Amino acid sequence: MEKNRSGVGYYLFYLLDNLFKIDHKNEYKLFFNSFRKVKLPAWNYPNVKFYGYHWPNKILNFSFRFFRWPKVDQLIGGCDVFFIPNLCFLALDKKIKKIITAHDLSYELYPEFLSSKKKWWHYFIQPKKLFSSTERIIAVSENTKQDLVKEYGLEEDKIKVIYSGVMLPPPSPLLASVKDGLAMASPPQAPVRGPFGTGGERLDLPERFILTLGTLEPRKNLVGAIQAFNKLKEDKNFKDWQLVIAGGGGWLNKEVVKMVKDSEFKNDIKVLGYVSEEEKQELYGRAAVFLFPSFYEGFGFPPLEAMMAGCPVITSANSALAEICGGAATLVNPYKIEEVVGAIKDIGNGKREMGNGKWETGEKFDWQRTAREFLNYL
């Protein structure tokens, strides 16, 4: 399990964590390979066992891809069903039934957002072949399901939509009440990372700020978020507002770094790097607006987390975001900066808070429900 969980790592941890809490009958064998020493989750259940190997990943993946060896099911002493949580290099006996989770098809629909390394990785993985050869597929949204059908010609009845859950830690005792539904008065300091994740010092967060959170990669449209912020600052009513960018380092993000450095308002832009779950809760609770103008998402954890924390959300009217957020978020065209700026101003001026409707909390995005549906689908 990765130390700094995001996306697929976040999904896998909470799915398994909740699955093990409700299922003490089936036997679970968890295969992992890491050349370096890894810290494993503390899952102390009699029906859960880890099978760890320490081969160099490049050599193992090469062997999986070109020699179809070793067979992972044989390494773990056999299994009835093999769960693949994401696209990966793998070799299994042909008789083993497989179930795989499809998180998104961004690599097919938006290849321009991928680095050369990731393009080659997907080329050798052969996603279409992997999905076509798998008996059952879990799609994290209806949008992802329809992308699978359209792009790969898969039959709809072999794909089941199972929504992921959303979970945030309890609010920090430092988190005071929110003033006017926007920002905190005299906010305390929060122990967040320094610029671009290079520091560990405490950082004063501004009284009113726009928060955007996600891996620093082109698909997240951080360039658009910065452009919207620069435009917003031209309005004197928002001269005291700042932009806080949080999230782990991704790829092809040099343009984002350059835009921050070249911005006329660079002193009002803070780039925090990766933040912990507790730090995320602090940020969501203190932000005036959560802005997530992504070009494409297969699901979209951050907007749901922000809404769960009571933060007004502005996100894109595309891919799975409209489906997941419903009427509780303000939906915009991420390519139209003026539209994004207008939505921020509406919230800042008190004309709009949580979108046009009420967010459906609880069961729809509950990890226990996700785990139960997964178990019933095996």
Contacts in CASP RR format, 6 or more apart in sequence:
PFRMAT RR
TARGET T0000
AUTHOR 0000-0000-0000
METHOD contacts of the structure
MODEL  1
MEKNRSGVGYYLFYLLDNLFKIDHKNEYKLFFNSFRKVKLPAWNYPNVKF
YGYHWPNKILNFSFRFFRWPKVDQLIGGCDVFFIPNLCFLALDKKIKKII
TAHDLSYELYPEFLSSKKKWWHYFIQPKKLFSSTERIIAVSENTKQDLVK
EYGLEEDKIKVIYSGVMLPPPSPLLASVKDGLAMASPPQAPVRGPFGTGG
ERLDLPERFILTLGTLEPRKNLVGAIQAFNKLKEDKNFKDWQLVIAGGGG
WLNKEVVKMVKDSEFKNDIKVLGYVSEEEKQELYGRAAVFLFPSFYEGFG
FPPLEAMMAGCPVITSANSALAEICGGAATLVNPYKIEEVVGAIKDIGNG
KREMGNGKWETGEKFDWQRTAREFLNYL
1 9 0 8 1.000
1 12 0 8 1.000
1 13 0 8 1.000
1 32 0 8 1.000
1 38 0 8 1.000
1 39 0 8 1.000
1 40 0 8 1.000
1 41 0 8 1.000
2 9 0 8 1.000
3 39 0 8 1.000
4 248 0 8 1.000
4 274 0 8 1.000
5 13 0 8 1.000
6 214 0 8 1.000
6 215 0 8 1.000
6 247 0 8 1.000
6 248 0 8 1.000
6 274 0 8 1.000
7 103 0 8 1.000
7 215 0 8 1.000
7 301 0 8 1.000
8 85 0 8 1.000
8 86 0 8 1.000
8 103 0 8 1.000
9 85 0 8 1.000
10 301 0 8 1.000
11 85 0 8 1.000
11 101 0 8 1.000
11 103 0 8 1.000
11 140 0 8 1.000
11 164 0 8 1.000
12 85 0 8 1.000
12 86 0 8 1.000
13 41 0 8 1.000
14 164 0 8 1.000
14 165 0 8 1.000
14 167 0 8 1.000
14 367 0 8 1.000
14 370 0 8 1.000
15 85 0 8 1.000
15 164 0 8 1.000
15 367 0 8 1.000
15 370 0 8 1.000
15 371 0 8 1.000
15 374 0 8 1.000
16 28 0 8 1.000
16 30 0 8 1.000
16 41 0 8 1.000
16 43 0 8 1.000
17 41 0 8 1.000
17 43 0 8 1.000
17 367 0 8 1.000
18 367 0 8 1.000
18 368 0 8 1.000
18 370 0 8 1.000
18 371 0 8 1.000
19 28 0 8 1.000
19 371 0 8 1.000
19 374 0 8 1.000
19 375 0 8 1.000
20 28 0 8 1.000
20 43 0 8 1.000
20 45 0 8 1.000
20 47 0 8 1.000
20 48 0 8 1.000
21 368 0 8 1.000
21 371 0 8 1.000
22 368 0 8 1.000
22 371 0 8 1.000
22 372 0 8 1.000
22 375 0 8 1.000
23 47 0 8 1.000
23 371 0 8 1.000
23 375 0 8 1.000
24 45 0 8 1.000
24 46 0 8 1.000
24 47 0 8 1.000
25 47 0 8 1.000
26 47 0 8 1.000
26 378 0 8 1.000
27 47 0 8 1.000
27 49 0 8 1.000
28 45 0 8 1.000
28 47 0 8 1.000
28 48 0 8 1.000
28 49 0 8 1.000
29 49 0 8 1.000
29 51 0 8 1.000
29 76 0 8 1.000
29 77 0 8 1.000
29 78 0 8 1.000
29 79 0 8 1.000
30 48 0 8 1.000
30 49 0 8 1.000
30 50 0 8 1.000
30 51 0 8 1.000
31 51 0 8 1.000
31 52 0 8 1.000
31 53 0 8 1.000
31 72 0 8 1.000
31 75 0 8 1.000
31 76 0 8 1.000
32 38 0 8 1.000
32 40 0 8 1.000
32 50 0 8 1.000
32 51 0 8 1.000
32 52 0 8 1.000
32 53 0 8 1.000
33 52 0 8 1.000
33 53 0 8 1.000
33 54 0 8 1.000
33 55 0 8 1.000
33 57 0 8 1.000
33 60 0 8 1.000
34 52 0 8 1.000
34 54 0 8 1.000
34 57 0 8 1.000
35 54 0 8 1.000
35 55 0 8 1.000
35 56 0 8 1.000
35 57 0 8 1.000
40 50 0 8 1.000
51 75 0 8 1.000
51 76 0 8 1.000
53 60 0 8 1.000
53 75 0 8 1.000
60 89 0 8 1.000
61 89 0 8 1.000
63 69 0 8 1.000
63 70 0 8 1.000
63 91 0 8 1.000
64 89 0 8 1.000
64 90 0 8 1.000
64 91 0 8 1.000
65 89 0 8 1.000
65 124 0 8 1.000
67 91 0 8 1.000
68 91 0 8 1.000
69 91 0 8 1.000
70 91 0 8 1.000
71 91 0 8 1.000
71 92 0 8 1.000
71 93 0 8 1.000
72 82 0 8 1.000
72 90 0 8 1.000
72 91 0 8 1.000
72 92 0 8 1.000
73 79 0 8 1.000
73 82 0 8 1.000
73 92 0 8 1.000
73 93 0 8 1.000
73 96 0 8 1.000
74 93 0 8 1.000
79 96 0 8 1.000
80 97 0 8 1.000
81 96 0 8 1.000
81 97 0 8 1.000
81 98 0 8 1.000
81 99 0 8 1.000
81 378 0 8 1.000
82 92 0 8 1.000
82 96 0 8 1.000
82 97 0 8 1.000
82 98 0 8 1.000
82 99 0 8 1.000
83 98 0 8 1.000
83 99 0 8 1.000
83 100 0 8 1.000
84 90 0 8 1.000
84 98 0 8 1.000
84 99 0 8 1.000
84 100 0 8 1.000
84 101 0 8 1.000
84 130 0 8 1.000
84 134 0 8 1.000
85 100 0 8 1.000
85 101 0 8 1.000
86 100 0 8 1.000
86 101 0 8 1.000
86 103 0 8 1.000
87 100 0 8 1.000
87 122 0 8 1.000
87 125 0 8 1.000
87 127 0 8 1.000
87 130 0 8 1.000
88 125 0 8 1.000
89 124 0 8 1.000
89 125 0 8 1.000
92 98 0 8 1.000
97 135 0 8 1.000
97 136 0 8 1.000
98 133 0 8 1.000
98 134 0 8 1.000
98 135 0 8 1.000
98 136 0 8 1.000
99 134 0 8 1.000
99 135 0 8 1.000
99 136 0 8 1.000
99 137 0 8 1.000
99 138 0 8 1.000
99 377 0 8 1.000
99 378 0 8 1.000
100 130 0 8 1.000
100 131 0 8 1.000
100 134 0 8 1.000
100 136 0 8 1.000
100 137 0 8 1.000
100 138 0 8 1.000
101 137 0 8 1.000
101 138 0 8 1.000
101 139 0 8 1.000
101 140 0 8 1.000
102 131 0 8 1.000
102 137 0 8 1.000
102 138 0 8 1.000
102 139 0 8 1.000
102 140 0 8 1.000
102 144 0 8 1.000
102 145 0 8 1.000
102 148 0 8 1.000
102 159 0 8 1.000
103 140 0 8 1.000
103 144 0 8 1.000
103 298 0 8 1.000
103 299 0 8 1.000
104 140 0 8 1.000
104 144 0 8 1.000
104 147 0 8 1.000
104 296 0 8 1.000
104 297 0 8 1.000
104 298 0 8 1.000
104 299 0 8 1.000
104 319 0 8 1.000
104 320 0 8 1.000
105 127 0 8 1.000
105 144 0 8 1.000
105 147 0 8 1.000
105 148 0 8 1.000
105 151 0 8 1.000
105 298 0 8 1.000
106 113 0 8 1.000
106 219 0 8 1.000
106 296 0 8 1.000
106 298 0 8 1.000
107 114 0 8 1.000
107 118 0 8 1.000
107 119 0 8 1.000
107 122 0 8 1.000
107 127 0 8 1.000
108 127 0 8 1.000
108 147 0 8 1.000
108 151 0 8 1.000
109 147 0 8 1.000
109 151 0 8 1.000
109 296 0 8 1.000
110 219 0 8 1.000
110 295 0 8 1.000
110 296 0 8 1.000
111 119 0 8 1.000
112 218 0 8 1.000
113 217 0 8 1.000
113 218 0 8 1.000
113 219 0 8 1.000
113 252 0 8 1.000
113 295 0 8 1.000
114 122 0 8 1.000
114 251 0 8 1.000
115 251 0 8 1.000
115 252 0 8 1.000
117 251 0 8 1.000
118 251 0 8 1.000
127 152 0 8 1.000
128 151 0 8 1.000
128 152 0 8 1.000
131 137 0 8 1.000
131 148 0 8 1.000
131 152 0 8 1.000
131 154 0 8 1.000
132 152 0 8 1.000
132 154 0 8 1.000
135 158 0 8 1.000
136 158 0 8 1.000
136 160 0 8 1.000
136 377 0 8 1.000
137 148 0 8 1.000
137 154 0 8 1.000
137 158 0 8 1.000
137 159 0 8 1.000
137 160 0 8 1.000
138 159 0 8 1.000
138 160 0 8 1.000
138 161 0 8 1.000
138 162 0 8 1.000
138 374 0 8 1.000
138 377 0 8 1.000
139 145 0 8 1.000
139 148 0 8 1.000
139 159 0 8 1.000
139 160 0 8 1.000
139 161 0 8 1.000
139 162 0 8 1.000
140 161 0 8 1.000
140 162 0 8 1.000
140 163 0 8 1.000
140 164 0 8 1.000
140 298 0 8 1.000
140 299 0 8 1.000
140 320 0 8 1.000
141 161 0 8 1.000
141 163 0 8 1.000
141 298 0 8 1.000
141 299 0 8 1.000
141 320 0 8 1.000
141 323 0 8 1.000
141 324 0 8 1.000
142 161 0 8 1.000
142 320 0 8 1.000
142 323 0 8 1.000
143 298 0 8 1.000
143 319 0 8 1.000
143 320 0 8 1.000
143 323 0 8 1.000
144 161 0 8 1.000
144 298 0 8 1.000
144 299 0 8 1.000
144 320 0 8 1.000
145 156 0 8 1.000
145 159 0 8 1.000
145 161 0 8 1.000
147 298 0 8 1.000
148 154 0 8 1.000
148 159 0 8 1.000
149 155 0 8 1.000
149 156 0 8 1.000
149 159 0 8 1.000
160 373 0 8 1.000
160 377 0 8 1.000
162 370 0 8 1.000
162 373 0 8 1.000
162 374 0 8 1.000
162 377 0 8 1.000
163 299 0 8 1.000
163 324 0 8 1.000
163 364 0 8 1.000
163 365 0 8 1.000
163 369 0 8 1.000
163 370 0 8 1.000
164 299 0 8 1.000
164 301 0 8 1.000
164 365 0 8 1.000
164 367 0 8 1.000
164 370 0 8 1.000
165 304 0 8 1.000
165 365 0 8 1.000
165 366 0 8 1.000
165 367 0 8 1.000
165 369 0 8 1.000
165 370 0 8 1.000
166 301 0 8 1.000
166 304 0 8 1.000
166 305 0 8 1.000
166 308 0 8 1.000
166 365 0 8 1.000
166 367 0 8 1.000
167 367 0 8 1.000
168 277 0 8 1.000
168 280 0 8 1.000
168 281 0 8 1.000
168 284 0 8 1.000
168 305 0 8 1.000
168 308 0 8 1.000
168 309 0 8 1.000
169 277 0 8 1.000
169 278 0 8 1.000
169 281 0 8 1.000
170 281 0 8 1.000
171 281 0 8 1.000
171 285 0 8 1.000
171 309 0 8 1.000
172 278 0 8 1.000
172 281 0 8 1.000
172 282 0 8 1.000
174 188 0 8 1.000
174 190 0 8 1.000
174 282 0 8 1.000
175 184 0 8 1.000
175 281 0 8 1.000
175 282 0 8 1.000
175 285 0 8 1.000
175 286 0 8 1.000
176 184 0 8 1.000
176 185 0 8 1.000
176 187 0 8 1.000
176 188 0 8 1.000
177 184 0 8 1.000
178 184 0 8 1.000
178 285 0 8 1.000
178 286 0 8 1.000
179 185 0 8 1.000
181 312 0 8 1.000
181 353 0 8 1.000
182 208 0 8 1.000
182 288 0 8 1.000
182 347 0 8 1.000
182 348 0 8 1.000
182 350 0 8 1.000
183 207 0 8 1.000
183 208 0 8 1.000
183 209 0 8 1.000
183 286 0 8 1.000
183 287 0 8 1.000
183 288 0 8 1.000
184 207 0 8 1.000
184 286 0 8 1.000
185 207 0 8 1.000
186 207 0 8 1.000
187 205 0 8 1.000
187 207 0 8 1.000
187 286 0 8 1.000
189 202 0 8 1.000
189 203 0 8 1.000
189 204 0 8 1.000
189 205 0 8 1.000
190 202 0 8 1.000
190 203 0 8 1.000
190 205 0 8 1.000
190 279 0 8 1.000
190 282 0 8 1.000
190 283 0 8 1.000
190 286 0 8 1.000
191 200 0 8 1.000
191 202 0 8 1.000
191 279 0 8 1.000
192 200 0 8 1.000
192 202 0 8 1.000
192 203 0 8 1.000
192 205 0 8 1.000
192 246 0 8 1.000
192 272 0 8 1.000
192 275 0 8 1.000
192 279 0 8 1.000
192 282 0 8 1.000
192 283 0 8 1.000
193 199 0 8 1.000
193 200 0 8 1.000
193 203 0 8 1.000
193 272 0 8 1.000
193 273 0 8 1.000
193 274 0 8 1.000
193 275 0 8 1.000
194 200 0 8 1.000
194 201 0 8 1.000
194 203 0 8 1.000
194 271 0 8 1.000
194 272 0 8 1.000
194 273 0 8 1.000
195 270 0 8 1.000
195 271 0 8 1.000
195 272 0 8 1.000
195 273 0 8 1.000
196 257 0 8 1.000
196 271 0 8 1.000
196 273 0 8 1.000
197 248 0 8 1.000
197 271 0 8 1.000
197 272 0 8 1.000
197 273 0 8 1.000
197 274 0 8 1.000
203 270 0 8 1.000
203 272 0 8 1.000
205 244 0 8 1.000
205 270 0 8 1.000
205 283 0 8 1.000
205 286 0 8 1.000
206 240 0 8 1.000
206 241 0 8 1.000
206 242 0 8 1.000
206 244 0 8 1.000
206 268 0 8 1.000
206 270 0 8 1.000
207 240 0 8 1.000
208 240 0 8 1.000
208 241 0 8 1.000
208 242 0 8 1.000
208 288 0 8 1.000
209 241 0 8 1.000
209 242 0 8 1.000
209 243 0 8 1.000
209 244 0 8 1.000
209 270 0 8 1.000
209 286 0 8 1.000
209 287 0 8 1.000
209 288 0 8 1.000
210 225 0 8 1.000
210 229 0 8 1.000
210 232 0 8 1.000
210 241 0 8 1.000
210 242 0 8 1.000
210 243 0 8 1.000
210 244 0 8 1.000
210 287 0 8 1.000
210 288 0 8 1.000
210 289 0 8 1.000
210 290 0 8 1.000
210 291 0 8 1.000
210 344 0 8 1.000
211 244 0 8 1.000
211 246 0 8 1.000
211 283 0 8 1.000
211 284 0 8 1.000
211 287 0 8 1.000
211 289 0 8 1.000
211 290 0 8 1.000
211 291 0 8 1.000
211 306 0 8 1.000
211 311 0 8 1.000
212 220 0 8 1.000
212 222 0 8 1.000
212 225 0 8 1.000
212 243 0 8 1.000
212 244 0 8 1.000
212 245 0 8 1.000
212 246 0 8 1.000
212 290 0 8 1.000
212 291 0 8 1.000
212 292 0 8 1.000
212 293 0 8 1.000
213 245 0 8 1.000
213 246 0 8 1.000
213 247 0 8 1.000
213 275 0 8 1.000
213 280 0 8 1.000
213 283 0 8 1.000
213 290 0 8 1.000
213 292 0 8 1.000
213 302 0 8 1.000
213 306 0 8 1.000
214 220 0 8 1.000
214 246 0 8 1.000
214 247 0 8 1.000
214 248 0 8 1.000
214 302 0 8 1.000
215 247 0 8 1.000
215 248 0 8 1.000
215 249 0 8 1.000
215 250 0 8 1.000
216 222 0 8 1.000
216 245 0 8 1.000
216 247 0 8 1.000
216 248 0 8 1.000
216 249 0 8 1.000
216 250 0 8 1.000
216 253 0 8 1.000
216 256 0 8 1.000
216 273 0 8 1.000
217 250 0 8 1.000
217 251 0 8 1.000
217 252 0 8 1.000
217 253 0 8 1.000
218 252 0 8 1.000
218 253 0 8 1.000
218 255 0 8 1.000
218 295 0 8 1.000
219 294 0 8 1.000
219 295 0 8 1.000
219 296 0 8 1.000
220 292 0 8 1.000
220 294 0 8 1.000
220 295 0 8 1.000
221 293 0 8 1.000
221 294 0 8 1.000
221 295 0 8 1.000
221 316 0 8 1.000
221 334 0 8 1.000
222 245 0 8 1.000
222 253 0 8 1.000
222 256 0 8 1.000
223 255 0 8 1.000
223 256 0 8 1.000
223 259 0 8 1.000
224 293 0 8 1.000
224 334 0 8 1.000
224 337 0 8 1.000
224 340 0 8 1.000
225 243 0 8 1.000
225 245 0 8 1.000
225 291 0 8 1.000
225 293 0 8 1.000
225 340 0 8 1.000
226 243 0 8 1.000
226 256 0 8 1.000
226 259 0 8 1.000
226 260 0 8 1.000
226 263 0 8 1.000
226 269 0 8 1.000
227 259 0 8 1.000
227 337 0 8 1.000
228 291 0 8 1.000
228 293 0 8 1.000
228 337 0 8 1.000
228 340 0 8 1.000
228 341 0 8 1.000
228 344 0 8 1.000
229 243 0 8 1.000
229 263 0 8 1.000
229 265 0 8 1.000
229 268 0 8 1.000
229 269 0 8 1.000
230 263 0 8 1.000
230 264 0 8 1.000
230 265 0 8 1.000
231 337 0 8 1.000
231 338 0 8 1.000
231 341 0 8 1.000
232 238 0 8 1.000
232 241 0 8 1.000
232 341 0 8 1.000
232 344 0 8 1.000
232 345 0 8 1.000
233 239 0 8 1.000
233 241 0 8 1.000
233 264 0 8 1.000
233 265 0 8 1.000
233 268 0 8 1.000
235 345 0 8 1.000
237 345 0 8 1.000
237 349 0 8 1.000
238 344 0 8 1.000
238 345 0 8 1.000
238 348 0 8 1.000
241 268 0 8 1.000
241 288 0 8 1.000
242 268 0 8 1.000
242 269 0 8 1.000
242 270 0 8 1.000
243 265 0 8 1.000
243 268 0 8 1.000
243 269 0 8 1.000
243 270 0 8 1.000
244 269 0 8 1.000
244 270 0 8 1.000
244 272 0 8 1.000
244 283 0 8 1.000
244 287 0 8 1.000
245 256 0 8 1.000
245 260 0 8 1.000
245 269 0 8 1.000
245 270 0 8 1.000
245 271 0 8 1.000
245 272 0 8 1.000
245 273 0 8 1.000
246 272 0 8 1.000
246 273 0 8 1.000
246 274 0 8 1.000
246 275 0 8 1.000
246 279 0 8 1.000
246 280 0 8 1.000
246 283 0 8 1.000
247 272 0 8 1.000
247 273 0 8 1.000
247 274 0 8 1.000
247 275 0 8 1.000
248 273 0 8 1.000
248 274 0 8 1.000
249 273 0 8 1.000
249 274 0 8 1.000
260 266 0 8 1.000
260 269 0 8 1.000
260 271 0 8 1.000
263 269 0 8 1.000
275 283 0 8 1.000
280 305 0 8 1.000
281 309 0 8 1.000
284 290 0 8 1.000
284 305 0 8 1.000
284 306 0 8 1.000
284 308 0 8 1.000
284 309 0 8 1.000
284 310 0 8 1.000
284 311 0 8 1.000
285 309 0 8 1.000
285 310 0 8 1.000
285 311 0 8 1.000
287 306 0 8 1.000
287 311 0 8 1.000
288 312 0 8 1.000
288 347 0 8 1.000
288 348 0 8 1.000
289 311 0 8 1.000
289 312 0 8 1.000
289 313 0 8 1.000
289 314 0 8 1.000
289 344 0 8 1.000
289 347 0 8 1.000
289 348 0 8 1.000
290 302 0 8 1.000
290 303 0 8 1.000
290 306 0 8 1.000
290 311 0 8 1.000
290 312 0 8 1.000
290 313 0 8 1.000
290 314 0 8 1.000
291 314 0 8 1.000
291 315 0 8 1.000
291 340 0 8 1.000
291 344 0 8 1.000
292 300 0 8 1.000
292 302 0 8 1.000
292 303 0 8 1.000
292 306 0 8 1.000
292 313 0 8 1.000
292 314 0 8 1.000
292 315 0 8 1.000
292 316 0 8 1.000
292 321 0 8 1.000
293 314 0 8 1.000
293 315 0 8 1.000
293 316 0 8 1.000
293 332 0 8 1.000
293 334 0 8 1.000
293 340 0 8 1.000
294 300 0 8 1.000
294 315 0 8 1.000
294 316 0 8 1.000
294 318 0 8 1.000
294 319 0 8 1.000
294 321 0 8 1.000
294 334 0 8 1.000
295 316 0 8 1.000
295 318 0 8 1.000
295 319 0 8 1.000
295 334 0 8 1.000
296 318 0 8 1.000
296 319 0 8 1.000
297 316 0 8 1.000
297 319 0 8 1.000
297 320 0 8 1.000
297 321 0 8 1.000
297 324 0 8 1.000
298 319 0 8 1.000
298 320 0 8 1.000
299 320 0 8 1.000
299 324 0 8 1.000
300 320 0 8 1.000
300 321 0 8 1.000
300 324 0 8 1.000
303 313 0 8 1.000
303 315 0 8 1.000
303 321 0 8 1.000
303 324 0 8 1.000
303 325 0 8 1.000
303 329 0 8 1.000
304 324 0 8 1.000
304 325 0 8 1.000
304 365 0 8 1.000
306 313 0 8 1.000
307 313 0 8 1.000
307 325 0 8 1.000
307 328 0 8 1.000
307 329 0 8 1.000
307 354 0 8 1.000
307 359 0 8 1.000
308 361 0 8 1.000
310 354 0 8 1.000
312 330 0 8 1.000
312 347 0 8 1.000
312 352 0 8 1.000
312 353 0 8 1.000
312 354 0 8 1.000
312 355 0 8 1.000
313 325 0 8 1.000
313 328 0 8 1.000
313 329 0 8 1.000
313 330 0 8 1.000
313 354 0 8 1.000
313 355 0 8 1.000
314 329 0 8 1.000
314 330 0 8 1.000
314 332 0 8 1.000
314 340 0 8 1.000
314 343 0 8 1.000
314 344 0 8 1.000
314 347 0 8 1.000
315 321 0 8 1.000
315 325 0 8 1.000
315 329 0 8 1.000
315 330 0 8 1.000
315 331 0 8 1.000
315 332 0 8 1.000
316 322 0 8 1.000
316 331 0 8 1.000
316 332 0 8 1.000
316 333 0 8 1.000
316 334 0 8 1.000
317 331 0 8 1.000
317 332 0 8 1.000
317 333 0 8 1.000
318 334 0 8 1.000
321 329 0 8 1.000
321 331 0 8 1.000
322 331 0 8 1.000
325 331 0 8 1.000
325 359 0 8 1.000
326 357 0 8 1.000
326 359 0 8 1.000
326 360 0 8 1.000
327 355 0 8 1.000
327 356 0 8 1.000
327 357 0 8 1.000
327 358 0 8 1.000
327 359 0 8 1.000
328 354 0 8 1.000
328 355 0 8 1.000
328 357 0 8 1.000
328 358 0 8 1.000
328 359 0 8 1.000
328 360 0 8 1.000
329 354 0 8 1.000
329 355 0 8 1.000
329 359 0 8 1.000
330 343 0 8 1.000
330 346 0 8 1.000
330 347 0 8 1.000
330 352 0 8 1.000
330 355 0 8 1.000
330 356 0 8 1.000
332 339 0 8 1.000
332 340 0 8 1.000
332 343 0 8 1.000
333 339 0 8 1.000
334 340 0 8 1.000
343 352 0 8 1.000
346 352 0 8 1.000
347 353 0 8 1.000
363 369 0 8 1.000
END
